[in-house]
Amino acid sequence: MMTPVPRLVVAAPASGSGKTTVATGLMAAFAARGLAVSPHKVGPDYIDPGYHALATGRVGRNLDAYLCGPELIAPLFLHGARGCDLAVVEGVMGLYDGAAGQGELASTAHVAKLLRAPVVLVVDASSQSRSVAALVHGFASWDPEVRVGGVILNKVASDRHEALLREALDASGVPVLGVLRRVPQVDTPSRHLGLVPVAERRDAAVDAVAAMAAQVSAGCDLDALMTLARGAGAIPGAAWDAAEALASPARPAGKRGPVVAVAGGRAFTFSYAEHAELLAAAGAEVVTFDPLRDEELPEGTAGLVVGGGFPEVYAAELSANEPLRKAVAQLALSGAPVAAECAGLLYLCRELDGRPMCGVLDAGARMGERLTLGYRDAVAVGDSVLAAAGTRTRGHEFHRTAVDPGAGAAPAWGLTTPVRRVEGFVQQGVHASYLHTHWAAGPGAARRFVERCRTS
C-alpha cells in the first residue's frame, strides 16, 4: 500500500532558531486557508503538540524513533494524517541531533528520511550575511538522503540584510521560501521544563498562535511551500491502528467496558493520544477528570491513569482537594490498577513540597534545581499492571523534582542507561515511575491494564 500525504519537516541548525514559531505558524496559516492540517512533533516533547493542536484543531502527535522504534514512525504518522490535506512535522534540536551516542537515531533528519519528507530549514540569520550560504550548504549536503527543499530566514534585520542573505544563497541551490523580520518575541512564556502548556493559558495561547500565523503568512511563500509538500510522494505501508496493534475485536454494541479514569486539566497535561486510543481499543471506557476541580473520581472507576504534567506548580490546589485525594487512596488500597507516570508519581506520594498528596506511596517529593533529562533503556523488575517481569522498554525522563526514596521495595524499572539503577514503585495494583513510555511501542501494557480493571 502506498499512501500520498503532502508533508513538510520544519528543522533548524540548532535549538532556538525559531522552529516552533515557524512550524506552528505554518500549521495555523494553512488551516486558515481551509486545509485539514495534521500536526506532528519529532521527539518526546508533550508541550509543543498542544500549540500544534490549537493551530490545527487536530490532536498533536509525537514521532519518536527512540521510544517507538523506526519501524513505527511512518505508520504512526499515517495514523495521525488520515484524511488530511497537509502534514507539518516540527523537528527537535538541530537537524542532525539524535539520541546521545546513537548516531542519527531519533533525530529530525532520521524521521525525515523515514517519512521521505522534504526539510524546510529555519535559520537564525541575525548575526550573519554571506556565511549563511556556507551554513545552508553544509546542512543540505551532509546527508544525501536528507532533502533540504528550502530555507526560511528568521530574525532578518532589514531589507538590506535580506538582500545580502538572498544574494549569498543564490548559488546554494536551496531556495528561500520565507523571510521573517526581527520582531518582539511572540508571547510564549517558558518555565523550568519549557513552554507553559496551552491548558494553563488558553486565551493567551490562542493569541500567540494567531500572531505566529500572521507572521508566517506575511513572510513565507505558502504556495511554494505547499508545492514542495505535494512533491514528497507516497509513503509505503499502512497506518497504525490501535485495535490492530492489540489484535482485539471491537467491543459489542451497548456493552460498557471498565471505566478508566484519566487525569487531565492544567496540572496533568502530558499524555500521548495513542494511550487513550489503546485503552479504548482494549475495551475500556476512557473518562477524563480534573484533579484540580473534581472532588470525586468518575462514576464506576475501575482503573486510574495519572500521566505527566506540573503538579509542583499546583501543589497547593491539589492538596486542598482532600476528597479526591482520599478517593484516589481508597481506589489504590482496593487493589485497582493505577498507572502513574512522573507527575502522577508525585501526586501519589505522601507529600509534595511539604503539602499533603494522596499518600498512596510512602515517599516524599521535592522540587529541586537539578534537571533530569534523557532517554532510558529499562526492564520491568517484577510483574505489574503494565508489564510482566523482564519486559524491556524504552522511555524518557524529564523532571526537576526528586522523590525520596527513589524506589520502593518492589521497584518499577531497572534502568540501564546512562547508569544502572532501579526506580519507581510497584505495590498491589499501583505502578508509579518517573519514566515516560509510549504505549504504541508496547501495546500489551494497555491490554494488561484493562484486563486487570476487569478482574480487580
For each residue, the residues with C-beta under 8 A, 3 or more apart:
1: 236 237 238
2: 234 235 236
3: 78 234 235 236 237 238 239
4: 233 234 235
5: 38 77 78 81 84 87 232 234 235
6: 85 86 87 226 229 230 232
7: 77 81 86 87 88 89 115 117 118 229 232
8: 26 86 87 88 89 117 118 119 120 149 225 228 229 232
9: 42 89 91 108 111 112 115 117 118 119 120
10: 19 22 23 26 88 89 90 91 119 120 122
11: 19 91 94 95 108 109 112 119 120 121 122
12: 15 17 18 19 91 94 95 121 122 123 124
13: 17 94 95 121 123 124 135 139
14: 17 93 94 124
15: 12 19 93 94
16: 124
17: 12 13 14 122 123 124 154
18: 12 21 22 122 124 152 154 155 180
19: 10 11 12 15 22 23 90 91 122
20: 23 24 48 51 90 188 195
21: 18 24 25 154 180 186 212 215 216
22: 10 18 19 25 26 120 122 152 154 178 180 216 220
23: 10 19 20 26 27 48 52 88 89 90 91
24: 20 21 27 28 48 51 52 55 90 209 212 213
25: 21 22 28 29 55 209 212 213 214 215 216 217 220
26: 8 10 22 23 29 30 88 216 220 222 225
27: 23 24 30 31 37 39 52 55 56 88
28: 24 25 31 32 55 56 209 210 212 213 216
29: 25 26 32 33 213 216 217 220 222
30: 26 27 33 35 37 85 86 88 222 226
31: 27 28 34 35 36 37 55 56 57
32: 28 29 213 217
33: 29 30 222
34: 31
35: 30 31 84 85 86
36: 31 58 83 84 85 86
37: 27 30 31 55 56 58 84 85 86 87 88
38: 5 56 58 61 80 81 84 86 87 88
39: 27 49 52 53 55 56 58 59 60 61 80 87 88 90
40: 52 60 61 62 63 77 80 81 87 88 89 90
41: 45 48 49 52 60 61 62 63 89 90 92
42: 9 62 63 64 89 90 91 92 106 107 108 111
43: 62 63 64 92 93 106
44: 62 64 66 67 375 396 398 436 438
45: 41 48 49 62 92 194
46: 49 50 62 197 269 270 271 272 308
47: 50 51 193 194 195 196 197 269 270
48: 20 23 24 41 45 51 52 60 90 195
49: 39 41 45 46 52 53 59 60 61 62
50: 46 47 53 54 60 197 198 199 205 269
51: 20 24 47 48 54 55 60 188 195 198 205 208 209
52: 23 24 27 39 40 41 48 49 55 56 60 88 90
53: 39 49 50 56 57 58 59 60 198
54: 50 51 198 205 206 209
55: 24 25 27 28 31 37 39 51 52 209 212 213
56: 27 28 31 37 38 39 52 53 60
57: 31 53
58: 36 37 38 39 53 80 84
59: 39 49 53 80 273
60: 39 40 41 48 49 50 51 52 53 56 273
61: 38 39 40 41 49 76 77 79 80 272 273 274
62: 40 41 42 43 44 45 46 49 67 272 438
63: 40 41 42 43 68 73 76 77 89 111 115
64: 42 43 44 67 68 106 396 438
65: 68 69 70 73 105 106 110 111 114
66: 44 98 99 102 105 106 375 394 396
67: 44 62 64 106 375 394 395 396 437 438 441
68: 63 64 65 72 73 76 438 440 441
69: 65 72 73 441
70: 65 73 105 110 114
71: 75
72: 68 69 75 76 240 440 441
73: 63 65 68 69 70 76 77 111 114 115
74: 77 78 114 115 235 236 237
75: 71 72 78 79 237 238 239 240
76: 61 63 68 72 73 79 80 240 274 440
77: 5 7 40 61 63 73 74 80 81 87 89 115 235
78: 3 5 74 75 81 82 235 237 238 239 240
79: 61 75 76 82 239 240 241
80: 38 39 40 58 59 61 76 77 87
81: 5 7 38 40 77 78 84 87 239
82: 78 79 239
83: 36
84: 5 35 36 37 38 58 81 87
85: 6 30 35 36 37
86: 6 7 8 30 35 36 37 38 226 229
87: 5 6 7 8 37 38 39 40 77 80 81 84 229
88: 7 8 10 23 26 27 30 37 38 39 40 52
89: 7 8 9 10 23 40 41 42 63 77 111 112 115 117
90: 10 19 20 23 24 39 40 41 42 48 52
91: 9 10 11 12 19 23 42 95 108 111 112 119
92: 41 42 43 45 97 106 107 108
93: 14 15 43 97 107 108
94: 11 12 13 14 15 97 108
95: 11 12 13 91 107 108 109 119 121 139 146
96: 104 107 108 109 139 142 143
97: 92 93 94 107 108
98: 66 102 103 104 105 106 107 109 110
99: 66 102 105 106 107 375
100: 374 375
101:
102: 66 98 99 105 106
103: 98
104: 96 98 107 109 110 143
105: 65 66 70 98 99 102 110
106: 42 43 64 65 66 67 92 98 99 102 110 111 375
107: 42 92 93 95 96 97 98 99 104 110 111
108: 9 11 42 91 92 93 94 95 96 97 111 112 119
109: 11 95 96 98 104 112 113 119 143 146
110: 65 70 98 104 105 106 107 113 114
111: 9 42 63 65 73 89 91 106 107 108 114 115
112: 9 11 89 91 108 109 115 117 118 119 146 147
113: 109 110 116 143 145 146
114: 65 70 73 74 110 111
115: 7 9 63 73 74 77 89 111 112 232 235
116: 113 232 233 235
117: 7 8 9 89 112 232
118: 7 8 9 112 147 148 149 150 228 229 231 232
119: 8 9 10 11 91 95 108 109 112 146 147 148 149
120: 8 9 10 11 22 148 149 150 151 152 177 225 228
121: 11 12 13 95 136 139 140 148 150 151 152 174
122: 10 11 12 17 18 19 22 151 152 154
123: 12 13 17 132 135 136 151 152 153 154
124: 12 13 14 16 17 18 127 154 155
125: 128 129 132 153 154 155 156 161 165
126: 154 155 156 157 182
127: 124
128: 125 131 132 135
129: 125 132 161 164 165 168
130: 133 134 164 167 168
131: 128 134 135 168
132: 123 125 128 129 135 136 153 165 168 169
133: 130 136 137 168 169 171 172
134: 130 131 137 138
135: 13 123 128 131 132 138 139
136: 121 123 132 133 139 140 148 151 169 172 174
137: 133 134 140 141 172 174
138: 134 135 141 142
139: 13 95 96 121 135 136 142 148
140: 121 136 137 146 148 172 173 174
141: 137 138 144
142: 96 138 139 146
143: 96 104 109 113 146
144: 141
145: 113
146: 95 109 112 113 119 140 142 143
147: 112 118 119
148: 118 119 120 121 136 139 140 151 174
149: 8 118 119 120 174 175 228 231
150: 118 120 121 174 175 176 177 178 224 225 228
151: 120 121 122 123 136 148 169 174 175 176 177
152: 18 22 120 121 122 123 176 177 178 179 180 219 220
153: 123 125 132 156 162 165 176 178 179 180
154: 17 18 21 22 122 123 124 125 126 180
155: 18 124 125 126 180 181 182
156: 125 126 153 161 162 165 179 180 181 182
157: 126 161 181 182
158: 161 162
159: 162 163
160: 163 164
161: 125 129 156 157 158 164 165
162: 153 156 158 159 165 166 179
163: 159 160 166 167
164: 129 130 160 161 167 168
165: 125 129 132 153 156 161 162 168 169 176 179
166: 162 163 169 170 176
167: 130 163 164 170
168: 129 130 131 132 133 164 165 171 172
169: 132 133 136 151 165 166 172 174 176
170: 166 167
171: 133 168
172: 133 136 137 140 168 169
173: 140
174: 121 136 137 140 148 149 150 151 169
175: 149 150 151 224
176: 150 151 152 153 165 166 169 179
177: 120 150 151 152 220 221 224 225 228
178: 22 150 152 153 216 219 220 221 225
179: 152 153 156 162 165 176 219 220
180: 18 21 22 152 153 154 155 156 183 215 216 219 220
181: 155 156 157 219
182: 126 155 156 157
183: 180 215
184:
185: 188
186: 21 208 211 212 215
187: 204 207 208 211
188: 20 51 185 195 196 205 208
189: 195 196 201
190: 194 195 196
191: 194 196 313
192: 371 400
193: 47 310 398 399 400
194: 45 47 190 191
195: 20 47 48 51 188 189 190
196: 47 188 189 190 191 200 201
197: 46 47 50 200 201 266 269 309 310
198: 50 51 53 54 201 202 205 269
199: 50 202 264 265 266 269
200: 196 197 266 269 310
201: 189 196 197 198 204 205
202: 198 199 205 206
203: 206 207
204: 187 201 207 208
205: 50 51 54 188 198 201 202 208 209
206: 54 202 203 209 210
207: 187 203 204 210 211
208: 51 186 187 188 204 205 211 212
209: 24 25 28 51 54 55 205 206 212 213
210: 28 206 207 213 214
211: 186 187 207 208 214 215
212: 21 24 25 28 55 186 208 209 215 216
213: 24 25 28 29 32 55 209 210 216 217
214: 25 210 211 217 218
215: 21 25 180 183 186 211 212 218 219
216: 21 22 25 26 28 29 178 180 212 213 219 220
217: 25 29 32 213 214 220 222
218: 214 215
219: 152 178 179 180 181 215 216
220: 22 25 26 29 152 177 178 179 180 216 217 225
221: 177 178 224 225
222: 26 29 30 33 217 225 226
223: 226 227
224: 150 175 177 221 227 228
225: 8 26 120 150 177 178 220 221 222 228 229
226: 6 30 86 222 223 229 230
227: 223 224 230 231
228: 8 118 120 149 150 177 224 225 231 232
229: 6 7 8 86 87 118 225 226 232
230: 6 226 227
231: 118 149 227 228
232: 5 6 7 8 115 116 117 118 228 229
233: 4 116
234: 2 3 4 5
235: 2 3 4 5 74 77 78 115 116
236: 1 2 3 74
237: 1 3 74 75 78
238: 1 3 75 78 241
239: 3 75 78 79 81 82
240: 72 75 76 78 79 244 245 274 440
241: 79 238 244 245
242: 245 246 274 277 278 280 281 443
243: 246 247 248 249 250 281
244: 240 241 247
245: 240 241 242 278 281 440 443
246: 242 243 278 281 282 443 446 447
247: 243 244
248: 243 281 282 283 447
249: 243
250: 243
251: 255 257 283
252: 255
253:
254:
255: 251 252
256: 259 285
257: 251 283 284 285 450
258: 283 284 285 302 303 450 453 454
259: 256 284 285 287 298 299 300 301 302 303 453
260: 279 284 285 286 287 301 302 303 304 305 449 450 453
261: 287 288 289 297 298 301 303 304 305
262: 271 276 279 286 287 288 289 305 306 307
263: 267 268 288 289 290 291 304 305 306 307 309 344 347
264: 199 268 269 271 288 289 290
265: 199 268 269 289 290 291 292 293
266: 197 199 200 269 290 292 309 310 314
267: 263 291 292 309 310 311 313 314 317 318 343
268: 263 264 265 271 291 306 307 308 309 311 343 344 347
269: 46 47 50 197 198 199 200 264 265 266 308 309 310
270: 46 47 307 308 309 341 342 343 436
271: 46 262 264 268 275 276 307 308
272: 46 61 62 275 438 439 440
273: 59 60 61 276 277
274: 61 76 240 242 277 278 438 439 440
275: 271 272 278 279 305 307 439 446
276: 262 271 273 279 280 286
277: 242 273 274 280 281
278: 242 245 246 274 275 281 282 439 440 443 445 446 447
279: 260 262 275 276 282 284 286 305 446 449 450
280: 242 276 277 283 284 285 286
281: 242 243 245 246 248 277 278 446
282: 246 248 278 279 446 447 449 450 451
283: 248 251 257 258 280 450 454
284: 257 258 259 260 279 280 303 450 453
285: 256 257 258 259 260 280
286: 260 262 276 279 280
287: 259 260 261 262 298 301
288: 261 262 263 264
289: 261 262 263 264 265 294 297 298
290: 263 264 265 266 293 294
291: 263 265 267 268 294 306 318 321 324 347
292: 265 266 267 314 317 318 321
293: 265 290 321
294: 289 290 291 297 321 324
295: 321 323 324 327
296: 299 323 324 327
297: 261 289 294 301 304 324 327 328 331
298: 259 261 287 289 301
299: 259 296
300: 259
301: 259 260 261 287 297 298 304 331 336
302: 258 259 260 336 337 453 454 456
303: 258 259 260 261 284 336 337 338 339 385 449 450 452 453 456
304: 260 261 263 297 301 328 331 332 336 337 338 339
305: 260 261 262 263 275 279 338 339 340 344 449
306: 262 263 268 291 338 339 340 341 343 344 347 348
307: 262 263 268 270 271 275 341 342 343 344
308: 46 268 269 270 271 341 342 343 344 398 436
309: 197 263 266 267 268 269 270 342 343
310: 193 197 200 266 267 269 313 314 343
311: 267 268 314 315 318 343 346 347 352 357
312: 315 346 352 353 367 400 401
313: 191 267 310
314: 266 267 292 310 311 317 318
315: 311 312 318 319 352 353 355 357
316: 319 320 355
317: 267 292 314 320 321
318: 267 291 292 311 314 315 321 325 347 352 355 357
319: 315 316 322 325 352 355 356 357
320: 316 317
321: 291 292 293 294 295 317 318 324 325
322: 319 325 326 356
323: 295 296 326 327
324: 291 294 295 296 297 321 327 328
325: 318 319 321 322 328 329 356 357 358 359
326: 322 323 329 330
327: 295 296 297 323 324 330 331
328: 297 304 324 325 331 332 338 347 348 358 360
329: 325 326 332 333 358 359 360
330: 326 327 333 334
331: 297 301 304 327 328 334 336 338
332: 304 328 329 336 338 348 358 360 428 429 430
333: 329 330 360 428
334: 330 331 456
335: 428 429 456
336: 301 302 303 304 331 332 429 453 456
337: 302 303 304 385 429 430 431 449 452 453 456
338: 303 304 305 306 328 331 332 348 360 385 429 430 431 432
339: 303 304 305 306 344 385 386 431 432 449
340: 305 306 344 345 347 348 430 431 432 433
341: 270 306 307 308 344 345 432 433 434 435 436 437
342: 270 307 308 309 345 346 397 398 399 433 434 435 436
343: 267 268 270 306 307 308 309 310 311 346 347
344: 263 268 305 306 307 308 339 340 341 347 348 432
345: 340 341 342 348 349 361 365 403 424 425 432 433 434
346: 311 312 342 343 349 352 357 365 401 403
347: 263 268 291 306 311 318 328 340 343 344 352 357 358
348: 306 328 332 338 340 344 345 357 358 360 361 425 430 432
349: 345 346 352 357 358 359 360 361 363 364 365 403
350: 356 357 359 361 362 363 364
351: 354 355 356 357 364 365
352: 311 312 315 318 319 346 347 349 355 357 364 365 366 401
353: 312 315 365 366 367
354: 351
355: 315 316 318 319 351 352
356: 319 322 325 350 351 359
357: 311 315 318 319 325 346 347 348 349 350 351 352 365
358: 325 328 329 332 347 348 349
359: 325 329 349 350 356
360: 328 329 332 333 338 348 349 430 432
361: 345 348 349 350 408 425 427 430 432
362: 350
363: 349 350 403 404 405 408 425
364: 349 350 351 352 403 404
365: 345 346 349 351 352 353 357 401 402 403 404
366: 352 353 401 402 404
367: 312 353 400 401
368: 400 401 402
369: 400
370: 400 402
371: 192 399 400
372: 397 398 399 400 434
373: 397 398
374: 100 396 397 417 418
375: 44 66 67 99 100 106 394 395 396 417
376: 394 395 396 397 413 415 416 417 435
377: 392 394 415 416 417
378: 392 393 394 395 413 414 415 416 435
379: 390 391 392 393 413 414 416
380: 383 384 386 387 388 389 390 391 392 393 412 413 414
381: 389 410 411 412 413 414 422 426
382: 389 410 411 426
383: 380 387 388 389 426
384: 380 387 412 426 431
385: 303 337 338 339 429 430 431 448 449 452
386: 339 380 431 445 448 449
387: 380 383 384 391 393 431 442 444 445 448
388: 380 383 391 448
389: 380 381 382 383
390: 379 380
391: 379 380 387 388 442 444
392: 377 378 379 380
393: 378 379 380 387 413 437 441 442
394: 66 67 375 376 377 378 437 441
395: 67 375 376 378 413 435 436 437
396: 44 64 66 67 374 375 376 435 436 437
397: 342 372 373 374 376 434 435 436
398: 44 193 308 342 372 373 436
399: 193 342 371 372 434
400: 192 193 312 367 368 369 370 371 372
401: 312 346 352 365 366 367 368
402: 365 366 368 370 406
403: 345 346 349 363 364 365 406 434
404: 363 364 365 366
405: 363 408
406: 402 403 421 423
407: 411 412 421 422 423 424 425
408: 361 363 405 411 424 425 426 427
409: 427
410: 381 382 425 426 427
411: 381 382 407 408 414 422 423 424 425 426
412: 380 381 384 407 423 424 425 426 431 432 433 435
413: 376 378 379 380 381 393 395 422 423 424 433 435
414: 378 379 380 381 411 420 421 422
415: 376 377 378 419 420 421 422 423 435
416: 376 377 378 379 420
417: 374 375 376 377
418: 374
419: 415
420: 414 415 416
421: 406 407 414 415
422: 381 407 411 413 414 415
423: 406 407 411 412 413 415 433 434 435
424: 345 407 408 411 412 413 431 432 433 434 435
425: 345 348 361 363 407 408 410 411 412 430 431 432 433
426: 381 382 383 384 408 410 411 412 430 431 432
427: 361 408 409 410 430
428: 332 333 335
429: 332 335 336 337 338 385 452 456
430: 332 337 338 340 348 360 361 385 425 426 427
431: 337 338 339 340 384 385 386 387 412 424 425 426
432: 338 339 340 341 344 345 348 360 361 412 424 425 426
433: 340 341 342 345 412 413 423 424 425
434: 341 342 345 372 397 399 403 423 424
435: 341 342 376 378 395 396 397 412 413 415 423 424
436: 44 270 308 341 342 395 396 397 398
437: 67 341 393 394 395 396 441 442 445
438: 44 62 64 67 68 272 274 441
439: 272 274 275 278 442 443 445 446
440: 68 72 76 240 245 272 274 278 443
441: 67 68 69 72 393 394 437 438
442: 387 391 393 437 439 445
443: 242 245 246 278 439 440 446 447
444: 387 391 447 448
445: 278 386 387 437 439 442 448 449
446: 246 275 278 279 281 282 439 443 449 450
447: 246 248 278 282 443 444 450 451
448: 385 386 387 388 444 445 451 452
449: 260 279 282 303 305 337 339 385 386 445 446 452 453
450: 257 258 260 279 282 283 284 303 446 447 453 454
451: 282 447 448 454 455
452: 303 337 385 429 448 449 455 456
453: 258 259 260 284 302 303 336 337 449 450 456
454: 258 283 302 450 451
455: 451 452
456: 302 303 334 335 336 337 429 452 453
